[in-house]
Amino acid sequence: MLSDKTAIVTGAGTGIGRAIARTLHAHGARVVLAGRRRDRLDATAALLGDRTRVVPTDVTVPDQVQALAAAAAEFGQGRIDILVNNAGVMRFAPFQQADEAHWQTLMDVNCWGPRRLMAAVLPAMRGGGGSIVNIASIAGEHAFPGAAAYGAAKRALRHVSQVLAMEEAAHGIRVNVICPGVVEDTDLL
């Protein structure tokens, strides 16, 4: 079903990212596994076997994001068909205790990181279409104490995704958002 398709999955070392990578791979896709921790990515690659490539990436570092996109395009023979922006951090603090560094970290990883990667893969998707799936959170839909920064970042990701979906529809690129709740085997620190 996905043979001859190339997918990038960020945060592929555990939890949602690993499950998504397994599913894409099971359906025939070549899967580029990205994340900050090489050992966890290698474990996912060992679980999947062939048609995988590990590219350690910190989505807050623009040069690493560009290198990931380039490696995925090379792996896909010039194409990137699927991007799953799953990497994220989840930290909670009451509003008055959440300083600018707290807000900056959550926005940079959970909103700016996906934005960087979407911009980096668009050239490889245009002309042939593609699918971008951004993993947001129910915390961006429903407020609860301690989640101002996390919820704001995930809500911003949802909004950016909606705008990009409208702008890229003419190029055959779909952009969707999934807003899960709490998931086991996910290390968002």
N, C-alpha and C positions, 0 to 999 in steps of 0.2 A: 504494500500500500504506500509506503514512503521510500521505496528503493529509489536510488538516484537523488535523494534529497539530503541536504546537509543542514544540521541543526546545531545551534549553540545553546547550551544550558548553563546559566550561571548558578552558583551555589549548588553545584552538582555533587558535592561530597557527602551530603546527608539529606535526610528528610524529604521534603517535597521535590527538591532538585534531583536527588537520586532516583526517586520514583518516576519523575518525568523522563529522565534520561533512559531509564530501563524501558519505559513504554515506547518511546520514540525508536530506540534500538530494536526492540522486539518487532516493530512494524517495518523494519528494514532501513531506517535512516542511518547515515553516518553522523556520529554525535561528537561534538567538541565539548569537552567537560572543562568548565572554568570555575575558579574559586580561589580563595587565598591560601588554602592549606593543601599542599601537594600530596601529602600522605593520604588524605581522605579522597582526593580525586583519583589517585592511583588505585585505591581500594574499589572505587566505583568502576574504573576501567577494567580491573581484574574480574569483576563481577560480570561485566558485559562482554568482554573479549574483543574480537576484531571490530573494525569499523568505528573505532574510537580514537580520539586524540586528546591528550591532557595539555591544557594551556593555563598554568597558574596565572591568575589575574586578580588584581585589586581594582574594583570598578571606580575607586576614587582617584586613580592615577591615569590621566588621559593617555599617556604613552602606552601603558599596558593595555588599555581598552583598544587603541588603534592596532597594537600588535595582535591582540586576540582576533579582531575582525580580519586582519590580513592572513593570519594562520588558518582561520576558518574558510576564507575564500580560496586559499591555496588547496586546502583539504577537499573542498567542494568543487575543484576545477573551475574556479571563477565565480561560483554561485554560493550564496547563503540563502536557504529557503525558509528556515525557521529560526526565530530567536525567542528564547524563554528567559526573561529577566526575572530571576528568582532570588538572586543574592540579596541579603538584607541583614540589618541589625535591629534588634528589638530591646530597647532600654526604656524603663519607666521612671519617672520622677514627678513629684508634685510640681505644679507650675512655678511656684516661687523658688523651688530648688533646682530647676532645670536651667542651667546657665547657657550662655551662647555656645560654648564648646559642645554641650549636650545636643542642642538644636542643630549645630553645624554637622556633627557626625551623622545624625539621623537623616538629615536632608541630603547630605552628600552621598551616602550609601543607598538610601531608599528611593530617592527621586533623581538626583543628578547622575548617579551611576547608570541607571537605566536610560536616561536621556542621552548620555554620552554614547552608550552602546547602540541605541536606536539610530542615532546620527551616523555612527561608524558603519553600520550594516546596510543602510538604505541604498548606497550605490550598487552593491552586489545583489540587491533584490529587485531594483527597478529593471524593467524590461521583461522580467519573467514572473513577477509577482512574488508574494511571500506572506508569511504569517508571523506576527509578533504577538507574544503573549506576555503580559506583565502581571506578576504576582503582587497584588496589593494586600489588603487586609480588611476584615470587618471593622477594625479599629479606625479606618478611614471613613467608615459609614456611620458608626455609632460611637458617641463620646463616652468615655469613662475616666474616672480619676487617675491621674498619673500618666495619661497617654497623649498629652497635648502635642508634643513634638513628633512622636511616632505616628499618631493619627493624621497630623497635618502633612507629613511627608507622603504617607500612603494615599491620602486624598488628592494631593498634588499630582501624584503619579497617575491616578485615575483620570484627572482632568487633562493632563498632557496626552495621555493615550487617546482620549476621545477626540482631541484636536488633531492629532497625527492621523487617526483613522479617517477623518474627513479629508485631510490634505493629501493622503497617499492612496485613496480609493481609486483614483484615475490611473495609478500605476499598478493596480492589481494587488496592492499590499493591504492585508487585513491587520488591524490592531485591536486586540481584546484584552480585557482585564479580568482576573479571577481574584475574588476577595475571600480567602479562606479564614477560618477561625484557628484555634490552637491545634497544632499538629505534633504528634509524637515524633521522636528521632530528629528533631530540628534544633540545631545549635545556632541561635541568632545573636550570639555575643561576639 
